[in-house]
């Protein structure tokens, strides 16, 4: 439970700055739906370039990151695991052709601990994106 309390506190800090297995359908107006109790980070809908930071990864659980986008353009995602830079996903681009969100989920595996950062660069200021980071129990 302490892990989730830490993650919620980190999410508050992440939103001040302002990654699922599998993401639930998003309600109207959200790019990514609530990831459930396994979520460490949930950014439902954000427009324009931004990012987040967090900590609290549990080394005993699988980790998944999901990024999605909608409303035209594209997003470029950079993600860095501070304690495991050798396992950080390479930067990638997601095309966002229409109003229905496009989602990409990356499994990062087990054995991760510590913090992470993510940065999303949008091709237009109106391109919407969302992210979840989950560790299913």
C-alpha positions, 0 to 999 in steps of 0.5 A: 500500500505504501507504494501506491501512496508514494505513486499518488504523491508523485502523480501530484508532482508530475501534474505540476510539471505537466504511462498499462496492461491493457488500458481500459476504454477511455470515456469521452474526452479522455485519451486513456481510461483509468488504469485501475488499482495497478496504475502508478501514473495516469494522465487521462488527457493533456494537450501539447508538449509536456512530461512527467516524473515519478518513482515507486517501481516495485522490482517484483512486478511487471511494468508496462507503459502506455502512451496514446494520442488523438486529434491529428498530428503525432507525438514523440515519446522519450522515456528514461528509467533512472536506475536502469538506463539500459532498459529505457525504451528508445524514443518512438513516434505515435501517429494520431490520425483522428479523434479515436485514440491510438495507443501503444503499450510497451512491456518493460518486464520485472526487476525494475526499481526507482524512478522514471521520467517521460517527455512527450513532444506533440507535433501541434499544440492541440494534439492530445495525449495520455499515458499510464504506467502500471504494475499489475499484481 
